[in-house]
Amino acid sequence: MQTTMPDIADTAPALRTGKLDWVGMGEIELPFIFESRNIAPVNVIAKARAFVNLHKEDAKGIHMSRLFLALDTLSTEQQVNPQTLAQALDAFITSHDDLSDQAQIEFKFELPLRRKSLLSGKVGWKNYPIHLIAKINQGVLSFELMIDVTYSSTCPCSAALARQLIQNAFSEKFAEQNVDKQTVLEWLGTTDGIVATPHSQRSIANVKVKLDSQIDSFDVVGLIDALEAELKTPVQAAVKREDEQEFARLNGQNLMFCEDAARKIKGLLEEQNYADYWLQINHYESLHAHDAVAIAVKGIAGGYTA
Ligand SMILES: Nc1nc2c(ncn2[C@@H]2O[C@H](COP(=O)(O)OP(=O)(O)OP(=O)(O)O)[C@@H](O)[C@H]2O)c(=O)[nH]1
């Protein structure tokens, strides 16, 4: 005998009535194929969050399974790009006809990219943490992209102090007026010659940009390339000695405080005309046990706040 299952989402009274901003699911494990400009579609495993608003005050709840299954379609039958995300958001809304008029999907995943060494021509994998958010609000789409770029920052203050120690050591070692070039050259190649080195630290730029809602494709690699080119000292994948030496030169020629890195990235994002942006620079200090942090936003009305 077939029995009808109770469906309390439709029949039970809400314990208490009222609108809710977002209702849905978090920490959904979701493999999918991600599409972005200038790379082949790539398999990633994301942690997803899926939400709709609940604007019907007396409804018991939303239909979680409908969101979950729409995400499953995205994962198994489609590739993730702006169009398919828009379709999934549309499915969220149409399956919650009288309950919701806003929806959002968030994905956090690591994007593995082949990155070239500085000089030797070797190539290796580097993973970039990506956070992608797609929203629809009464028919209006919006996309946000967050990327973390890891780089090395050498302290300009420490570099100046180290240079002074090197000058002092030179002055002490070569008191006479005329010094022999070969002797100085050899001395410079010793730890007595370069008596001090500045400290550098592994640093991370967290960058969030608001994308144009009309975009036909994501361009994650374009943004990563631009950020790394601006910072000039991104951490490397494959490294031979010639690459390491070039990295040392790049560090020496691009000394930066967290303020310098923040202003560089701010300038880049201004040039690239993003509708809005937020950035946080984190220098994980080797001089201190605490971090140096700088934050900046575009500063538009109703936009991101610092
Ligand atoms: N709304 C809601 N559902 C929850 C929650 N926690 C678990 N669920 C379960 O999510 C499941 C899916 O709900 P629905 O999408 O309404 O499932 P369904 O009634 O089989 O699907 P439809 O026939 O499409 O409505 C139900 O079994 C709920 O019990 C919660 O906090 N809120």
PDBQT file of the ligand as one rigid body, heavy atoms in Angstrom, charges set to zero:
ROOT
HETATM    1  N1  LIG A 401      13.799  23.731   5.611  1.00  0.00    +0.000 N 
HETATM    2  C1  LIG A 401      14.642  22.944   6.325  1.00  0.00    +0.000 A 
HETATM    3  N2  LIG A 401      14.798  21.648   5.959  1.00  0.00    +0.000 NA
HETATM    4  C2  LIG A 401      15.656  20.887   6.686  1.00  0.00    +0.000 A 
HETATM    5  C3  LIG A 401      16.390  21.434   7.759  1.00  0.00    +0.000 A 
HETATM    6  N3  LIG A 401      17.201  20.477   8.254  1.00  0.00    +0.000 NA
HETATM    7  C4  LIG A 401      16.976  19.362   7.512  1.00  0.00    +0.000 A 
HETATM    8  N4  LIG A 401      16.037  19.608   6.571  1.00  0.00    +0.000 N 
HETATM    9  C5  LIG A 401      15.534  18.568   5.658  1.00  0.00    +0.000 C 
HETATM   10  O1  LIG A 401      15.699  18.837   4.279  1.00  0.00    +0.000 OA
HETATM   11  C6  LIG A 401      14.899  17.856   3.634  1.00  0.00    +0.000 C 
HETATM   12  C7  LIG A 401      14.515  18.319   2.276  1.00  0.00    +0.000 C 
HETATM   13  O2  LIG A 401      13.432  19.201   2.307  1.00  0.00    +0.000 OA
HETATM   14  P1  LIG A 401      12.551  19.439   0.976  1.00  0.00    +0.000 P 
HETATM   15  O3  LIG A 401      13.393  20.022  -0.065  1.00  0.00    +0.000 OA
HETATM   16  O4  LIG A 401      11.308  20.185   1.338  1.00  0.00    +0.000 OA
HETATM   17  O5  LIG A 401      12.280  17.906   0.601  1.00  0.00    +0.000 OA
HETATM   18  P2  LIG A 401      11.042  17.246  -0.168  1.00  0.00    +0.000 P 
HETATM   19  O6  LIG A 401       9.758  17.678   0.495  1.00  0.00    +0.000 OA
HETATM   20  O7  LIG A 401      11.324  15.797  -0.256  1.00  0.00    +0.000 OA
HETATM   21  O8  LIG A 401      11.184  17.887  -1.581  1.00  0.00    +0.000 OA
HETATM   22  P3  LIG A 401      10.040  18.581  -2.444  1.00  0.00    +0.000 P 
HETATM   23  O9  LIG A 401       9.015  17.543  -2.736  1.00  0.00    +0.000 OA
HETATM   24  O10 LIG A 401      10.768  19.105  -3.628  1.00  0.00    +0.000 OA
HETATM   25  O11 LIG A 401       9.493  19.705  -1.569  1.00  0.00    +0.000 OA
HETATM   26  C8  LIG A 401      13.739  17.545   4.548  1.00  0.00    +0.000 C 
HETATM   27  O12 LIG A 401      13.794  16.173   4.849  1.00  0.00    +0.000 OA
HETATM   28  C9  LIG A 401      14.042  18.378   5.791  1.00  0.00    +0.000 C 
HETATM   29  O13 LIG A 401      13.780  17.716   6.995  1.00  0.00    +0.000 OA
HETATM   30  C10 LIG A 401      16.178  22.792   8.127  1.00  0.00    +0.000 A 
HETATM   31  O14 LIG A 401      16.770  23.329   9.089  1.00  0.00    +0.000 OA
HETATM   32  N5  LIG A 401      15.284  23.496   7.377  1.00  0.00    +0.000 N 
ENDROOT
TORSDOF 0
